[in-house]
Amino acid sequence: MNALALKLLLLTEVRLRMRRTGTLVAVLALIALTWVMVGDPARGVAMITADDTRVAYTSSCLAFGSAALGGLFFGLAGFYLVRGRMSEDVRSGAGAVLAATPVSNAVFLFGRWLGGVAYLCGLLFIFMLTMLVLHMVRGQGPIQPLVYLQTFAVLLLPLVFFTTAMALLCDAWAPLMGKRGDVLYFILYVAQLAAPIALTAESNGLWSPLLLIDFSGMGASVLTVKAILHTSNFTIGGGEFNPALAPLVLPTWLWSAQLTATRFGCALVALLPLLPAQWLFHRFAPDRVKVRAPGGGRWSPLALANRLLRPLLRLVRPLFGLAARVPGMAGQALAVLALTLVSNPAAVMAALVLWIVGCVLPAAALGGVIVAAIAVWGVLVSEISVRDHQHDVDAMSGTAPGGGGRRYGAQLLASCMLALLFTAPVLLRWTMAVPLRAAALLTGVLALAGAASVLGSTSRSSRVFLALFLFGMYVATQATKVPVLDVVGFNGVATPQTVGVQLLLGLALATGGLWHERWRAARD
């Protein structure tokens, strides 16, 4: 009976998740990520370089580089894609049915974990297939599927196990089912990403027990490259090289027995969150987990801050009167902006602080101000396009003048207004001193706001955009010399070409989202 229950849970999880719009978005993001990470050597950029020499694009090189870089995406986005099933069960009423079944907590949670692992492995398989296609375009030598399979399994399976186990733990314990679980995982993700890399950078290639918590595989990747290329001066993810030097060639099989055993041990350690998940599982008990409005009902530091900062809402209230007097979409956008600020008094305080520091800090520090401003803004706008759906007023707001199309346009415009509210002083200073950075900020905000609106309206969840946004912010703050990643100009390396692409992308997203809203209205 347990075997049958596990099979049904696994198949149900995979089928439900594969039908989500967020899965399609993740697949498209993986395809785009694949082509971005594998630079074209003809343009002077290679995925792996060492001592000013590029590494030839053989199967081992492409498999290793894509698995190491793809792990950064899967470790963050995978968590937000997998989690949330318990909340859906509570809202839909299926949780009460599941709680009444004779299946034990251990079997139920393990089945859910297996389903999440199978789902992420399916995405990894699609990722690997895109790499095989790219190998035919830019690769050298024969395509070796076993090399890809081995490398992806060694590097990414522990990450998949850990990501799914943490998602299950956050869903199984009521206090972590909301935003607190998202924040906790993000902190753990960054911590486990940084520690093994710092350790291997100082360990002179020696093995360390901390590699057993190297779930992302970055520490193992650094050790492997140092051992094979005999240098600490290398880059993974795009670096310039001297075309006059002959490319290096990685061996076909990269992994030593010690590192393979270490990754196996890491996969076992990744299962540990399943133990407290079983002990803490709420079993959908109505006294432990209840249907409640998003963001409400529980104490949190953010809720406490919003409560203390409520007097600042006096600054926002005039916006409602202005919204009532301004006709059309602009007035509706002002109402959405006012509602967003009234719901988050801490955002009002953040805007005031950003205005002050944006005016007084020297020009060299303005990039950091924009990083903070866009980070806060991204979290806020991820909720704008899904707020009506979360509070079950989607159909009602769609009957307002202009219907869903005007509502979509108002939400998009409100997102852009909110960004201007946070960045106005810096934007003004950049416009006078460095117009290209100001243009990058404006077009980047348009593109990001369009992405937030499209992903929110299609997936009905804020987590799809939030996962991609946080991942993109992390990568952009690390790769400070890549123009295409300088989306809002905080690195100061954006070019006229990247600014033009961002403008076209923002217009395309806005148009595509508007078309989708009208298509959905006509279908319904």
C-alpha positions as CSV (number, residue, x, y, z in Angstrom):
1,M,0.0,0.0,0.0
2,N,2.9,2.4,0.8
3,A,4.4,1.7,-2.6
4,L,1.1,2.5,-4.3
5,A,0.7,5.7,-2.3
6,L,4.2,6.8,-3.2
7,K,3.6,6.1,-6.8
8,L,0.3,8.1,-6.9
9,L,1.8,11.0,-4.9
10,L,4.8,11.2,-7.3
11,L,2.8,11.1,-10.5
12,T,0.3,13.6,-9.1
13,E,3.0,16.0,-8.1
14,V,4.8,15.8,-11.5
15,R,1.6,16.2,-13.5
16,L,0.3,19.2,-11.5
17,R,3.6,21.0,-11.6
18,M,4.3,20.3,-15.3
19,R,0.9,21.9,-16.2
20,R,1.8,25.2,-14.4
21,T,2.6,28.3,-16.4
22,G,5.5,28.8,-14.1
23,T,7.1,25.6,-15.5
24,L,6.9,27.0,-19.0
25,V,8.5,30.3,-17.8
26,A,11.2,28.3,-16.1
27,V,11.9,26.3,-19.3
28,L,12.1,29.4,-21.4
29,A,14.4,31.0,-18.8
30,L,16.6,27.9,-18.9
31,I,16.9,28.0,-22.7
32,A,17.8,31.7,-22.5
33,L,20.3,31.1,-19.7
34,T,22.0,28.4,-21.7
35,W,22.7,30.7,-24.7
36,V,23.8,33.5,-22.4
37,M,26.2,31.5,-20.3
38,V,28.0,29.9,-23.3
39,G,29.8,32.8,-24.8
40,D,30.8,32.7,-28.4
41,P,34.6,32.5,-28.7
42,A,34.4,34.3,-32.0
43,R,33.5,37.4,-30.0
44,G,36.3,37.0,-27.5
45,V,34.4,35.5,-24.6
46,A,34.5,31.9,-23.4
47,M,32.6,30.1,-20.6
48,I,35.8,28.9,-18.9
49,T,39.1,30.7,-19.0
50,A,42.4,30.1,-17.2
51,D,45.4,32.4,-17.2
52,D,44.2,34.3,-20.3
53,T,43.5,31.0,-22.2
54,R,40.1,29.7,-23.1
55,V,39.0,26.1,-22.5
56,A,37.9,24.3,-25.6
57,Y,34.1,23.6,-25.9
58,T,34.3,19.8,-25.6
59,S,31.5,17.8,-24.0
60,S,33.3,17.8,-20.6
61,C,33.8,21.6,-20.7
62,L,30.2,22.4,-21.7
63,A,28.7,19.9,-19.3
64,F,30.9,21.1,-16.4
65,G,30.4,24.8,-17.0
66,S,26.6,24.6,-17.6
67,A,26.1,22.4,-14.5
68,A,28.1,24.7,-12.3
69,L,26.4,27.9,-13.5
70,G,22.9,26.2,-13.8
71,G,23.2,25.2,-10.2
72,L,23.0,28.9,-9.3
73,F,19.6,29.1,-11.0
74,F,18.2,25.8,-9.8
75,G,19.2,26.4,-6.2
76,L,17.1,29.6,-6.0
77,A,14.4,29.3,-8.6
78,G,13.8,25.6,-7.9
79,F,12.8,26.3,-4.3
80,Y,10.1,28.8,-5.3
81,L,8.9,26.5,-8.1
82,V,8.5,23.5,-5.8
83,R,7.1,25.0,-2.7
84,G,3.5,26.1,-2.1
85,R,1.6,22.8,-2.6
86,M,0.5,22.7,1.0
87,S,-0.9,26.2,0.8
88,E,-2.9,25.2,-2.3
89,D,-4.3,22.2,-0.5
90,V,-5.4,24.4,2.4
91,R,-7.1,26.9,0.2
92,S,-8.8,24.4,-2.0
93,G,-10.0,22.2,0.8
94,A,-8.0,19.2,-0.4
95,G,-6.0,19.3,2.8
96,A,-8.9,18.0,4.9
97,V,-9.3,15.1,2.5
98,L,-5.6,14.2,2.6
99,A,-5.5,14.5,6.4
100,A,-8.3,11.9,6.7
101,T,-6.5,9.3,4.6
102,P,-4.7,6.4,6.3
103,V,-1.3,7.4,4.7
104,S,1.3,8.2,7.4
105,N,3.1,11.5,7.6
106,A,6.4,9.9,6.6
107,V,4.9,8.3,3.5
108,F,3.0,11.4,2.5
109,L,5.9,13.8,2.9
110,F,8.4,11.4,1.2
111,G,6.0,11.1,-1.7
112,R,5.7,14.8,-2.0
113,W,9.5,15.0,-1.9
114,L,9.9,12.4,-4.6
115,G,7.4,14.3,-6.8
116,G,9.4,17.6,-6.3
117,V,12.7,15.8,-7.1
118,A,11.2,14.2,-10.2
119,Y,9.8,17.6,-11.3
120,L,13.2,19.4,-10.9
121,C,15.0,16.5,-12.6
122,G,12.6,16.9,-15.5
123,L,13.7,20.6,-15.8
124,L,17.3,19.5,-15.6
125,F,16.8,17.1,-18.4
126,I,15.4,19.9,-20.6
127,F,18.3,22.0,-19.6
128,M,20.7,19.2,-20.7
129,L,18.9,18.8,-24.0
130,T,19.4,22.5,-24.8
131,M,23.1,22.2,-24.0
132,L,23.3,19.3,-26.5
133,V,21.7,21.5,-29.1
134,L,24.2,24.3,-28.3
135,H,27.0,21.8,-28.5
136,M,26.1,21.2,-32.1
137,V,26.3,24.9,-32.8
138,R,29.4,26.0,-30.8
139,G,30.9,22.8,-29.5
140,Q,34.1,21.0,-30.5
141,G,34.5,17.3,-30.8
142,P,31.8,14.6,-30.5
143,I,28.7,14.9,-28.3
144,Q,29.1,12.5,-25.3
145,P,25.7,12.1,-23.5
146,L,27.3,10.0,-20.7
147,V,29.7,12.8,-19.9
148,Y,26.7,15.2,-19.6
149,L,24.7,12.8,-17.5
150,Q,27.6,12.1,-15.1
151,T,28.5,15.7,-14.6
152,F,24.9,16.8,-14.1
153,A,24.3,14.0,-11.6
154,V,27.4,14.6,-9.6
155,L,27.0,18.4,-9.4
156,L,23.3,19.0,-9.4
157,L,21.5,16.0,-7.7
158,P,22.6,17.1,-4.1
159,L,21.2,20.5,-4.9
160,V,17.9,19.1,-6.1
161,F,17.6,17.0,-3.0
162,F,18.4,19.9,-0.7
163,T,16.1,22.4,-2.5
164,T,13.1,20.0,-2.5
165,A,13.7,19.0,1.2
166,M,13.8,22.7,2.3
167,A,10.7,23.5,0.3
168,L,8.9,20.6,2.0
169,L,10.1,21.7,5.4
170,C,8.8,25.2,4.9
171,D,5.5,23.8,3.7
172,A,5.2,21.3,6.5
173,W,5.7,23.7,9.4
174,A,3.0,26.4,9.6
175,P,5.2,29.3,10.7
176,L,7.4,28.9,7.5
177,M,4.5,28.5,5.0
178,G,4.6,32.2,4.1
179,K,7.2,34.9,3.4
180,R,9.3,33.8,6.4
181,G,10.1,30.5,4.7
182,D,11.1,32.4,1.6
183,V,13.4,34.7,3.4
184,L,14.9,31.9,5.5
185,Y,15.7,29.8,2.5
186,F,17.3,32.8,0.7
187,I,19.6,33.3,3.6
188,L,20.6,29.6,3.8
189,Y,21.1,29.6,0.0
190,V,23.5,32.5,0.0
191,A,25.3,31.1,3.1
192,Q,25.8,27.6,1.7
193,L,26.9,29.2,-1.6
194,A,29.6,31.4,-0.1
195,A,31.2,29.1,2.6
196,P,32.5,26.2,0.4
197,I,33.9,28.6,-2.2
198,A,35.8,30.7,0.4
199,L,37.1,27.4,1.9
200,T,38.3,25.9,-1.3
201,A,40.0,29.2,-2.3
202,E,42.1,29.0,0.9
203,S,42.6,25.2,1.2
204,N,45.2,24.7,-1.5
205,G,43.1,22.0,-3.2
206,L,42.7,19.9,0.0
207,W,39.5,18.2,0.9
208,S,37.4,19.6,3.7
209,P,34.3,18.3,5.6
210,L,32.5,21.5,4.7
211,L,32.2,20.2,1.2
212,L,29.5,17.9,2.6
213,I,27.2,21.0,2.8
214,D,28.3,22.3,-0.6
215,F,24.9,21.6,-2.1
216,S,25.3,24.0,-5.0
217,G,28.5,22.2,-6.1
218,M,30.5,25.4,-6.5
219,G,33.1,24.3,-4.0
220,A,33.6,21.0,-5.7
221,S,33.8,22.8,-9.1
222,V,36.5,25.1,-7.8
223,L,38.5,22.2,-6.4
224,T,38.2,20.3,-9.7
225,V,39.3,23.2,-11.9
226,K,42.3,23.9,-9.7
227,A,43.4,20.3,-9.7
228,I,43.0,19.9,-13.5
229,L,44.3,23.2,-14.8
230,H,46.9,23.7,-11.9
231,T,46.0,27.4,-11.5
232,S,43.9,29.6,-9.2
233,N,43.5,32.3,-11.9
234,F,40.4,31.1,-13.8
235,T,36.8,32.1,-14.4
236,I,33.6,30.1,-14.9
237,G,30.8,32.0,-16.5
238,G,32.3,34.2,-19.1
239,G,35.8,35.6,-19.4
240,E,38.0,37.3,-22.0
241,F,41.0,35.4,-23.4
242,N,43.9,35.8,-25.7
243,P,42.9,34.3,-29.1
244,A,46.6,33.8,-30.0
245,L,47.0,31.1,-27.3
246,A,46.0,27.5,-28.0
247,P,42.8,26.5,-26.1
248,L,43.1,24.1,-23.1
249,V,41.3,20.8,-23.3
250,L,39.7,19.2,-20.2
251,P,39.9,15.4,-19.8
252,T,36.8,13.5,-20.6
253,W,36.1,12.2,-17.1
254,L,36.6,15.0,-14.5
255,W,35.5,13.5,-11.2
256,S,37.9,11.8,-8.8
257,A,36.7,9.0,-6.6
258,Q,37.0,11.2,-3.5
259,L,34.9,14.0,-4.9
260,T,32.3,11.6,-6.2
261,A,32.0,10.0,-2.8
262,T,31.9,13.5,-1.3
263,R,29.0,14.5,-3.5
264,F,27.2,11.3,-2.6
265,G,27.6,12.2,1.1
266,C,26.4,15.7,0.3
267,A,23.2,14.2,-1.2
268,L,22.6,12.2,2.0
269,V,23.1,15.3,4.1
270,A,20.6,17.1,1.9
271,L,17.9,14.8,3.1
272,L,18.2,15.9,6.7
273,P,15.5,18.6,6.5
274,L,13.0,15.8,5.9
275,L,13.4,14.7,9.5
276,P,12.1,17.9,11.2
277,A,9.5,18.2,8.4
278,Q,8.0,14.9,9.6
279,W,8.0,15.9,13.2
280,L,6.6,19.4,12.6
281,F,4.1,18.5,9.9
282,H,0.8,20.2,10.6
283,R,-1.3,17.5,8.9
284,F,-3.7,20.2,7.8
285,A,-5.0,20.5,11.3
286,P,-7.4,23.5,11.5
287,D,-6.0,24.7,14.8
288,R,-2.4,24.8,13.3
289,V,-2.9,26.1,9.8
290,K,-5.9,28.2,8.5
291,V,-7.0,29.8,5.3
292,R,-6.1,33.5,5.6
293,A,-5.5,36.5,3.4
294,P,-2.0,36.7,2.0
295,G,0.3,38.4,4.4
296,G,-2.2,38.6,7.3
297,G,-2.8,37.0,10.6
298,R,0.7,36.2,11.8
299,W,3.3,38.3,13.6
300,S,6.5,39.0,11.7
301,P,9.3,41.6,11.9
302,L,7.9,43.3,8.8
303,A,4.4,43.3,10.2
304,L,5.7,44.9,13.4
305,A,7.6,47.5,11.3
306,N,4.5,48.3,9.3
307,R,2.5,48.7,12.5
308,L,5.0,51.1,14.0
309,L,5.3,53.1,10.8
310,R,1.6,53.5,10.2
311,P,1.7,57.3,11.0
312,L,3.7,57.7,7.7
313,L,0.5,56.8,5.8
314,R,-0.6,60.4,6.2
315,L,1.8,61.1,3.3
316,V,0.1,58.6,1.1
317,R,-3.6,59.5,1.7
318,P,-3.6,62.5,-0.7
319,L,-2.9,60.0,-3.5
320,F,-6.3,58.5,-3.2
321,G,-8.0,61.9,-3.7
322,L,-5.7,62.6,-6.7
323,A,-6.5,59.2,-8.1
324,A,-10.2,60.0,-7.9
325,R,-9.8,63.3,-9.8
326,V,-7.5,62.0,-12.6
327,P,-9.4,60.2,-15.3
328,G,-8.7,57.0,-17.2
329,M,-5.7,54.7,-16.7
330,A,-3.5,57.2,-15.0
331,G,-6.0,57.6,-12.2
332,Q,-6.4,53.9,-11.8
333,A,-2.5,53.6,-11.7
334,L,-2.4,56.2,-8.9
335,A,-4.9,54.2,-7.0
336,V,-2.9,51.0,-7.4
337,L,0.3,52.9,-6.3
338,A,-1.5,54.3,-3.2
339,L,-2.9,50.9,-2.3
340,T,0.6,49.4,-2.5
341,L,2.1,52.0,-0.2
342,V,-0.8,51.9,2.3
343,S,-0.4,48.2,2.5
344,N,3.4,48.6,3.2
345,P,4.2,51.6,5.5
346,A,7.8,50.3,5.6
347,A,8.0,51.0,1.8
348,V,7.1,54.6,2.6
349,M,10.0,54.8,5.1
350,A,12.3,53.1,2.5
351,A,11.3,55.7,-0.1
352,L,12.1,58.6,2.3
353,V,15.5,57.1,3.2
354,L,16.4,56.4,-0.4
355,W,15.5,60.0,-1.3
356,I,17.8,61.3,1.4
357,V,20.8,59.1,0.6
358,G,20.2,59.6,-3.1
359,C,20.6,63.3,-2.6
360,V,23.6,63.4,-0.2
361,L,25.8,60.5,-1.2
362,P,28.7,61.0,-3.6
363,A,28.3,60.0,-7.3
364,A,30.5,56.9,-6.8
365,A,28.0,55.4,-4.2
366,L,24.9,55.9,-6.3
367,G,25.1,52.4,-7.8
368,G,24.7,50.9,-4.3
369,V,21.6,53.1,-3.7
370,I,20.0,51.8,-6.9
371,V,20.8,48.2,-5.9
372,A,18.9,48.7,-2.6
373,A,16.1,50.6,-4.3
374,I,15.5,48.1,-7.0
375,A,15.7,45.2,-4.5
376,V,12.9,46.7,-2.4
377,W,10.9,47.7,-5.5
378,G,11.2,44.2,-7.0
379,V,9.7,42.6,-3.9
380,L,6.8,45.0,-3.9
381,V,5.9,44.8,-7.6
382,S,5.9,41.0,-7.5
383,E,2.6,41.3,-5.6
384,I,0.9,44.0,-7.6
385,S,-0.3,41.9,-10.6
386,V,-1.5,39.0,-8.4
387,R,-3.1,41.0,-5.6
388,D,-6.6,40.8,-7.1
389,H,-6.4,37.1,-7.7
390,Q,-5.1,36.4,-4.1
391,H,-8.0,38.3,-2.6
392,D,-10.6,36.8,-5.0
393,V,-11.6,40.2,-6.5
394,D,-10.1,39.4,-9.9
395,A,-13.5,39.0,-11.7
396,M,-14.9,42.1,-10.0
397,S,-12.0,44.4,-10.9
398,G,-12.2,43.1,-14.4
399,T,-15.7,44.5,-14.8
400,A,-14.5,48.1,-14.2
401,P,-14.3,50.5,-17.2
402,G,-11.7,49.2,-19.6
403,G,-11.8,45.7,-18.2
404,G,-8.8,43.5,-17.7
405,G,-6.8,45.4,-20.3
406,R,-7.0,48.7,-18.5
407,R,-6.3,47.0,-15.1
408,Y,-3.2,45.4,-16.6
409,G,-2.0,48.7,-18.0
410,A,-2.7,50.5,-14.7
411,Q,-0.7,47.9,-12.7
412,L,2.2,48.2,-15.1
413,L,2.1,52.0,-14.9
414,A,1.9,51.8,-11.1
415,S,5.0,49.6,-11.0
416,C,7.0,52.1,-13.0
417,M,5.7,55.0,-10.8
418,L,6.8,53.1,-7.7
419,A,10.3,52.7,-9.2
420,L,10.5,56.4,-9.9
421,L,9.4,57.1,-6.3
422,F,12.4,55.1,-5.0
423,T,15.0,56.3,-7.6
424,A,14.0,59.9,-8.5
425,P,17.0,61.6,-6.9
426,V,19.6,59.2,-8.5
427,L,17.8,59.3,-11.8
428,L,17.9,63.1,-11.8
429,R,21.7,63.2,-11.0
430,W,22.5,60.6,-13.6
431,T,20.4,62.4,-16.2
432,M,22.6,65.5,-15.8
433,A,26.0,63.6,-15.4
434,V,25.8,60.2,-17.1
435,P,22.7,60.1,-19.3
436,L,23.4,56.5,-20.4
437,R,23.1,55.2,-16.9
438,A,19.8,57.1,-16.5
439,A,18.6,55.6,-19.8
440,A,19.6,52.1,-18.5
441,L,17.6,52.7,-15.3
442,L,14.5,53.8,-17.1
443,T,14.5,51.0,-19.7
444,G,15.5,48.4,-17.1
445,V,12.6,49.4,-14.9
446,L,10.2,49.1,-17.9
447,A,11.5,45.7,-18.8
448,L,11.4,44.4,-15.2
449,A,7.9,45.9,-14.6
450,G,6.7,44.2,-17.8
451,A,8.2,40.9,-16.7
452,A,6.5,41.2,-13.2
453,S,3.1,41.9,-14.8
454,V,3.3,39.2,-17.4
455,L,4.6,36.5,-15.1
456,G,2.1,37.5,-12.3
457,S,-0.9,37.5,-14.6
458,T,0.0,34.3,-16.4
459,S,1.2,32.2,-13.4
460,R,-1.1,33.7,-10.7
461,S,1.8,33.7,-8.4
462,S,4.4,36.2,-7.3
463,R,7.1,33.6,-6.7
464,V,7.9,33.0,-10.4
465,F,9.0,36.6,-11.0
466,L,10.5,36.9,-7.5
467,A,12.7,33.8,-8.0
468,L,14.0,35.0,-11.4
469,F,14.4,38.6,-10.0
470,L,16.4,37.6,-7.0
471,F,18.6,35.3,-9.1
472,G,19.2,38.0,-11.6
473,M,20.1,40.5,-8.9
474,Y,22.6,38.1,-7.3
475,V,24.3,37.4,-10.7
476,A,24.3,41.1,-11.7
477,T,26.0,42.1,-8.4
478,Q,28.7,39.5,-8.9
479,A,29.3,39.9,-12.6
480,T,29.9,43.7,-12.5
481,K,31.6,44.0,-15.9
482,V,29.0,42.3,-18.1
483,P,26.9,45.0,-19.9
484,V,23.9,42.8,-20.6
485,L,23.5,42.2,-16.8
486,D,23.6,45.9,-15.9
487,V,19.9,46.1,-16.3
488,V,19.2,49.2,-14.3
489,G,22.7,50.8,-14.5
490,F,24.0,50.2,-11.0
491,N,27.3,48.7,-12.4
492,G,27.8,51.5,-14.8
493,V,28.8,49.2,-17.7
494,A,25.6,49.3,-19.8
495,T,26.0,50.2,-23.5
496,P,23.6,51.9,-26.0
497,Q,23.0,48.4,-27.5
498,T,21.9,46.9,-24.2
499,V,19.7,49.9,-23.4
500,G,18.0,49.6,-26.8
501,V,17.4,45.9,-26.2
502,Q,15.9,46.6,-22.8
503,L,13.6,49.2,-24.3
504,L,12.4,46.8,-27.0
505,L,12.0,44.0,-24.5
506,G,10.0,46.2,-22.2
507,L,7.6,47.2,-25.0
508,A,7.3,43.6,-26.1
509,L,6.4,42.5,-22.6
510,A,3.9,45.2,-22.1
511,T,2.2,44.5,-25.5
512,G,2.3,40.7,-24.9
513,G,0.8,41.1,-21.4
514,L,-2.0,43.3,-22.7
515,W,-2.8,40.8,-25.5
516,H,-2.9,38.0,-22.9
517,E,-5.4,39.9,-20.7
518,R,-7.7,40.6,-23.7
519,W,-7.4,37.0,-24.9
520,R,-8.3,35.6,-21.4
521,A,-11.2,38.0,-21.1
522,A,-12.5,36.9,-24.6
523,R,-12.1,33.2,-23.6
524,D,-13.9,33.6,-20.3
